[in-house]
Amino acid sequence: MSRRIIPVADISAIPVIPANPGPPSPDGTLHDAFARPLRDLRISVTDRCNFRCVYCMPRAVFDKNYRFLPHSALLSFEEIERLARIFVAHGVEKIRLTGGEPLLRKNLEYLIERLARLTTPGGQPLDLTLTTNGALLARKAHSLKNAGLTRVTVSLDALDDPLFRQMNDADFALDEVLTGISTAHSAGLAPLKVNMVVKRGTNDSQILPMANYFRHSGIVLRFIEYMDVGTSNGWNMTEVLPSAEVIAQIAAHYPLVPLEAHSEAETAQRWGYADGAGEIGVISSVTRAFCATCTRARLSTEGKLYLCLFASAGHDLRALVRQGTRDADLAAAIAHIWHNRNDRYSQLRGSAHGPTLPGERRVEMSYIGG
């Protein structure tokens, strides 16, 4: 029998939050314990992926014997739409579909069509986006756009094909992803972003090749510090390459100028090429915490609400939905959860009052999305 690490999502102690009579109908002004509003919702539509990236779904854990969730455990598209509608009423303006690999979810376009019809309390359309590894993007880009998807973010960690195959550990070729990026760009899924997780000693040699490739492309390249999400990737601080070093490497070849953030809650620091060749960004979740402005909630593929990427427990909204809870009570339950939110993992990381106890498990990135 193979050894298996069970992700946090399977622990039965995750609480069900009862729907209590509470605040009046949602009006978009919900705030947490640190006065952070609820503006972004990330929805995982599957726990499966066709890659086995070493920092997310290492094959040693997610092997052929790993038990993924049965289809009956997943939120249906109707259930996702219902919960999304309530979150939007509470102030969510942006929904990002994640996985696993979201393009593995059958008939995903049908869900996108339903979500694209939602509007904010002020009558504005949602910013409806999706994060993908890009392997299936070439065949899906146009149907995603036609369904109402606004834009897409592609994860790409190397431009060297052997290294790319080594990192995805599923023998997917680099050209498949580059074709997917090009197709999505031409389909109008813009602004298109490419995210590179930088792991010192593994793919840091790819920083300049990536910068060179995406200059003048109209695509925004972002470098992400290797994070301690979950417990299965063997994270070590020595493998973190600080964003400041990434910027220094690129600036030594191409002068950069700082750009203003699009919003206070934006996670990336923006930089523009001084010669007008485009922009890059860095997401410094290890060396520069942005907890103070975090406005994101995460809904797992089986309907658990997580308030932080580094959470160790979630709140079971699926149980409320499937027991026939009224919309008003669901809204009150969500308001109660967010109102009591005090998560700030990255601010506390490494401090004497660290965010987790020794041996405490955290939710896996492959389960909740990045």
C-alpha positions as CSV (number, residue, x, y, z in Angstrom):
1,M,0.0,0.0,0.0
2,S,1.4,3.4,-1.0
3,R,2.0,6.1,1.6
4,R,-0.4,9.0,1.2
5,I,-0.5,12.4,2.7
6,I,-4.1,13.5,3.3
7,P,-4.7,17.2,2.6
8,V,-6.4,19.4,5.1
9,A,-9.6,19.4,3.1
10,D,-10.3,15.8,4.1
11,I,-10.2,16.5,7.9
12,S,-13.7,16.1,9.3
13,A,-13.1,18.7,12.0
14,I,-13.6,21.5,9.6
15,P,-16.6,23.4,11.1
16,V,-20.0,23.9,9.6
17,I,-21.0,27.5,10.2
18,P,-24.8,27.6,11.0
19,A,-26.9,30.2,9.2
20,N,-27.9,32.6,12.0
21,P,-30.3,35.5,11.7
22,G,-28.0,38.4,11.5
23,P,-27.3,41.5,9.5
24,P,-29.8,42.9,7.0
25,S,-29.7,42.0,3.3
26,P,-26.1,42.4,2.0
27,D,-25.3,45.8,0.6
28,G,-21.7,45.5,-0.5
29,T,-20.2,47.0,2.6
30,L,-19.0,43.9,4.5
31,H,-15.6,44.2,6.3
32,D,-13.5,41.9,8.4
33,A,-11.9,42.3,11.9
34,F,-9.2,44.5,10.3
35,A,-11.6,46.6,8.2
36,R,-10.7,44.8,5.0
37,P,-13.6,44.6,2.5
38,L,-14.7,41.5,0.6
39,R,-13.9,42.2,-3.0
40,D,-12.4,39.1,-4.6
41,L,-13.6,35.5,-4.7
42,R,-11.5,32.6,-6.0
43,I,-13.5,29.5,-6.9
44,S,-11.7,26.1,-7.3
45,V,-13.7,24.1,-9.8
46,T,-11.7,20.8,-9.6
47,D,-9.0,19.3,-7.4
48,R,-7.5,17.5,-10.4
49,C,-4.6,18.6,-12.6
50,N,-2.7,17.3,-15.6
51,F,0.6,18.6,-14.2
52,R,2.6,17.5,-11.2
53,C,4.5,20.6,-10.5
54,V,7.0,20.1,-7.7
55,Y,5.9,23.2,-5.7
56,C,2.2,22.4,-5.9
57,M,1.3,18.7,-6.6
58,P,4.5,16.7,-6.2
59,R,4.1,13.3,-7.7
60,A,5.5,11.6,-4.6
61,V,2.2,12.7,-2.9
62,F,-0.3,13.0,-5.8
63,D,0.5,9.6,-7.5
64,K,-1.7,7.2,-9.4
65,N,-3.1,5.9,-6.1
66,Y,-4.1,9.3,-4.8
67,R,-7.8,9.6,-4.1
68,F,-9.3,12.7,-5.7
69,L,-12.8,13.9,-4.8
70,P,-15.7,12.1,-6.4
71,H,-17.9,14.2,-8.7
72,S,-20.8,14.1,-6.3
73,A,-18.6,15.9,-3.7
74,L,-18.0,18.9,-6.1
75,L,-20.2,21.9,-6.1
76,S,-22.5,21.8,-9.1
77,F,-22.4,24.8,-11.5
78,E,-25.8,25.8,-10.1
79,E,-24.5,25.7,-6.5
80,I,-21.5,27.8,-7.5
81,E,-23.6,30.4,-9.3
82,R,-25.9,30.6,-6.2
83,L,-23.0,31.2,-3.8
84,A,-21.3,33.6,-6.2
85,R,-24.5,35.7,-6.5
86,I,-24.5,36.0,-2.7
87,F,-20.8,36.9,-2.5
88,V,-21.3,39.5,-5.2
89,A,-24.2,41.0,-3.2
90,H,-21.7,41.3,-0.3
91,G,-19.3,43.3,-2.4
92,V,-17.3,40.9,-4.6
93,E,-16.3,42.5,-7.9
94,K,-13.8,40.0,-9.2
95,I,-14.2,36.2,-9.5
96,R,-11.2,34.0,-10.5
97,L,-11.8,30.4,-11.5
98,T,-9.0,28.1,-10.3
99,G,-8.2,24.4,-9.7
100,G,-6.3,22.1,-9.8
101,E,-6.5,22.9,-13.5
102,P,-9.8,24.5,-14.1
103,L,-9.9,23.6,-17.8
104,L,-10.2,19.9,-16.8
105,R,-13.8,20.6,-15.5
106,K,-16.2,19.4,-18.1
107,N,-18.4,22.1,-19.7
108,L,-16.7,24.9,-17.8
109,E,-18.0,27.4,-20.4
110,Y,-21.6,26.8,-19.1
111,L,-20.5,28.0,-15.6
112,I,-18.7,31.0,-17.1
113,E,-21.9,31.9,-19.0
114,R,-23.9,31.9,-15.8
115,L,-21.3,33.9,-13.8
116,A,-20.9,36.4,-16.6
117,R,-24.5,37.4,-16.2
118,L,-24.0,38.5,-12.6
119,T,-23.5,42.2,-11.8
120,T,-22.4,44.2,-8.8
121,P,-24.9,46.1,-6.6
122,G,-24.0,49.1,-8.7
123,G,-24.9,47.3,-11.9
124,Q,-21.3,46.8,-13.1
125,P,-20.1,43.6,-14.8
126,L,-17.7,41.3,-12.9
127,D,-14.1,41.0,-13.6
128,L,-14.3,37.3,-14.5
129,T,-11.0,35.6,-15.0
130,L,-9.2,32.2,-14.8
131,T,-5.8,30.8,-13.9
132,T,-4.5,27.9,-16.0
133,N,-1.4,26.0,-16.7
134,G,-2.1,26.6,-20.4
135,A,-1.9,23.0,-21.7
136,L,-5.5,23.0,-22.9
137,L,-5.8,26.7,-23.5
138,A,-5.2,26.6,-27.3
139,R,-8.3,24.5,-27.9
140,K,-10.5,26.3,-25.3
141,A,-9.5,30.0,-25.5
142,H,-12.2,31.1,-28.1
143,S,-15.0,29.2,-26.4
144,L,-14.0,30.7,-23.0
145,K,-14.0,34.2,-24.5
146,N,-17.4,33.6,-26.2
147,A,-18.8,32.4,-22.9
148,G,-18.0,35.7,-21.2
149,L,-14.6,35.2,-19.6
150,T,-12.8,38.5,-19.3
151,R,-9.2,37.5,-19.2
152,V,-6.8,34.7,-18.3
153,T,-3.6,34.2,-16.3
154,V,-1.2,31.4,-17.4
155,S,1.3,29.7,-15.1
156,L,4.7,29.2,-16.9
157,D,7.9,28.5,-15.0
158,A,10.5,28.1,-17.7
159,L,11.2,28.7,-21.4
160,D,13.7,25.8,-21.5
161,D,11.7,22.8,-22.7
162,P,13.7,20.1,-20.7
163,L,13.5,22.2,-17.6
164,F,9.8,23.0,-18.2
165,R,9.1,19.2,-18.5
166,Q,11.1,18.5,-15.4
167,M,9.1,21.1,-13.4
168,N,5.6,20.0,-14.6
169,D,6.7,16.4,-14.2
170,A,4.1,15.2,-16.7
171,D,6.1,15.5,-19.9
172,F,4.0,18.4,-21.2
173,A,5.9,20.3,-24.0
174,L,6.6,24.0,-23.7
175,D,5.3,24.7,-27.2
176,E,1.7,23.6,-26.1
177,V,1.6,26.3,-23.5
178,L,3.2,29.0,-25.7
179,T,0.6,28.2,-28.3
180,G,-2.1,28.4,-25.7
181,I,-0.9,31.9,-24.6
182,S,-0.8,33.1,-28.2
183,T,-4.3,31.8,-28.9
184,A,-5.7,33.4,-25.8
185,H,-4.1,36.7,-26.6
186,S,-5.5,36.7,-30.1
187,A,-8.9,35.7,-28.8
188,G,-9.0,38.9,-26.7
189,L,-8.6,37.5,-23.3
190,A,-6.7,40.5,-22.1
191,P,-4.8,41.8,-20.4
192,L,-3.2,38.4,-20.4
193,K,-0.8,37.7,-17.5
194,V,1.9,35.0,-17.2
195,N,3.0,34.0,-13.7
196,M,6.4,32.4,-13.0
197,V,7.0,30.9,-9.6
198,V,10.8,31.4,-9.0
199,K,12.5,28.7,-7.0
200,R,16.1,29.4,-6.2
201,G,18.4,26.7,-7.7
202,T,15.7,25.3,-9.9
203,N,14.5,27.8,-12.4
204,D,16.0,31.1,-11.4
205,S,18.2,30.9,-14.6
206,Q,15.0,31.5,-16.6
207,I,14.3,35.0,-15.2
208,L,16.0,36.9,-18.1
209,P,14.9,34.5,-20.8
210,M,11.3,35.0,-19.7
211,A,11.7,38.8,-19.6
212,N,13.2,38.8,-23.1
213,Y,10.5,36.6,-24.5
214,F,7.6,38.7,-23.2
215,R,9.0,42.2,-23.9
216,H,7.0,44.0,-26.6
217,S,4.3,41.2,-26.4
218,G,1.5,43.1,-24.6
219,I,1.6,40.3,-22.0
220,V,2.3,41.1,-18.4
221,L,4.9,38.8,-16.9
222,R,4.9,38.4,-13.1
223,F,7.4,36.7,-10.9
224,I,6.1,35.0,-7.7
225,E,8.2,34.2,-4.7
226,Y,8.1,30.4,-3.9
227,M,5.6,30.1,-1.1
228,D,5.0,27.8,1.9
229,V,1.5,26.9,0.8
230,G,0.3,23.5,2.2
231,T,2.6,20.9,3.7
232,S,3.4,18.6,0.8
233,N,5.9,20.6,-1.2
234,G,8.8,20.5,1.2
235,W,9.1,24.3,1.3
236,N,12.4,25.7,2.5
237,M,13.2,29.4,3.0
238,T,16.6,28.9,1.3
239,E,14.8,28.2,-2.0
240,V,13.1,31.6,-1.9
241,L,14.6,34.1,-4.3
242,P,13.4,37.6,-3.0
243,S,11.7,39.7,-5.6
244,A,14.2,42.5,-5.0
245,E,16.8,40.2,-6.6
246,V,14.6,39.4,-9.5
247,I,14.1,43.1,-10.2
248,A,17.8,43.8,-9.9
249,Q,18.6,41.1,-12.4
250,I,16.2,42.5,-15.0
251,A,17.1,46.1,-14.3
252,A,20.8,45.4,-15.0
253,H,19.8,44.6,-18.6
254,Y,16.6,46.7,-19.1
255,P,16.1,49.9,-17.0
256,L,12.8,49.8,-15.1
257,V,10.6,52.4,-13.7
258,P,8.0,51.8,-10.8
259,L,4.3,52.0,-11.8
260,E,1.4,52.8,-9.5
261,A,-0.8,50.0,-8.3
262,H,-4.2,49.6,-10.1
263,S,-5.8,49.3,-6.6
264,E,-4.9,49.2,-3.0
265,A,-5.5,45.5,-2.8
266,E,-3.3,44.6,-5.8
267,T,-0.8,41.9,-4.8
268,A,1.9,42.7,-7.4
269,Q,4.3,45.5,-7.4
270,R,4.3,46.9,-11.0
271,W,7.4,47.9,-13.0
272,G,7.6,49.3,-16.5
273,Y,10.4,49.0,-19.0
274,A,11.9,52.5,-19.4
275,D,12.0,51.9,-23.2
276,G,8.2,51.3,-23.3
277,A,8.5,47.5,-24.0
278,G,5.8,46.7,-21.5
279,E,5.5,45.9,-17.8
280,I,6.4,43.2,-15.3
281,G,5.3,42.6,-11.8
282,V,6.6,40.8,-8.7
283,I,4.4,39.1,-6.0
284,S,6.5,39.1,-2.8
285,S,4.3,37.1,-0.5
286,V,7.2,35.9,1.6
287,T,9.5,39.0,1.8
288,R,6.8,41.7,1.6
289,A,3.5,40.7,3.2
290,F,0.3,42.3,1.8
291,C,-2.1,40.9,4.4
292,A,-3.2,44.4,5.4
293,T,-4.9,44.9,2.1
294,C,-6.0,41.4,1.3
295,T,-9.7,41.3,0.1
296,R,-9.8,37.7,-1.1
297,A,-11.9,34.8,-0.1
298,R,-11.5,31.3,-1.5
299,L,-14.2,28.7,-2.2
300,S,-12.9,25.1,-2.6
301,T,-14.2,22.7,-5.2
302,E,-16.3,21.0,-2.5
303,G,-17.7,24.2,-1.1
304,K,-15.5,25.1,1.8
305,L,-14.8,28.7,2.4
306,Y,-11.2,29.6,3.2
307,L,-10.2,33.1,4.3
308,C,-6.5,32.8,3.6
309,L,-4.2,31.0,1.1
310,F,-2.4,29.6,4.2
311,A,-5.4,28.6,6.2
312,S,-5.6,25.4,8.2
313,A,-9.4,25.1,8.2
314,G,-12.4,26.1,6.2
315,H,-16.1,26.7,6.6
316,D,-18.5,24.2,5.0
317,L,-20.9,26.2,2.8
318,R,-21.9,23.1,0.8
319,A,-23.5,21.6,3.9
320,L,-25.7,24.7,4.2
321,V,-26.6,24.8,0.5
322,R,-27.5,21.1,0.4
323,Q,-29.6,21.2,3.5
324,G,-31.9,23.8,1.9
325,T,-30.7,26.9,3.6
326,R,-32.4,30.1,2.4
327,D,-30.4,32.7,0.5
328,A,-30.9,35.2,3.3
329,D,-29.4,32.8,5.9
330,L,-26.6,31.9,3.6
331,A,-25.8,35.6,3.2
332,A,-25.9,36.0,7.0
333,A,-23.5,33.0,7.5
334,I,-21.0,34.4,5.0
335,A,-21.2,37.8,6.6
336,H,-20.6,36.2,10.1
337,I,-17.5,34.4,8.8
338,W,-16.0,37.4,7.0
339,H,-16.8,39.8,9.9
340,N,-14.7,37.6,12.2
341,R,-11.8,37.1,9.8
342,N,-8.5,38.0,11.3
343,D,-6.0,36.1,9.1
344,R,-2.6,37.6,8.4
345,Y,-0.3,34.6,7.9
346,S,2.4,36.4,5.9
347,Q,2.7,39.2,8.4
348,L,3.3,36.7,11.2
349,R,5.5,34.2,9.3
350,G,8.8,33.6,11.2
351,S,7.8,35.7,14.2
352,A,7.8,34.5,17.8
353,H,4.0,34.5,17.5
354,G,4.0,32.5,14.3
355,P,0.7,31.9,12.4
356,T,0.6,28.1,12.8
357,L,1.5,25.6,15.5
358,P,4.3,23.1,15.0
359,G,3.0,20.2,12.9
360,E,-0.3,22.0,12.0
361,R,-1.4,21.2,8.5
362,R,-2.5,23.9,6.0
363,V,-4.7,23.6,2.9
364,E,-2.8,22.6,-0.2
365,M,-2.5,24.9,-3.2
366,S,-3.7,22.2,-5.5
367,Y,-7.0,22.1,-3.6
368,I,-7.7,25.8,-3.1
369,G,-5.9,27.4,-6.1
370,G,-3.1,30.0,-5.9
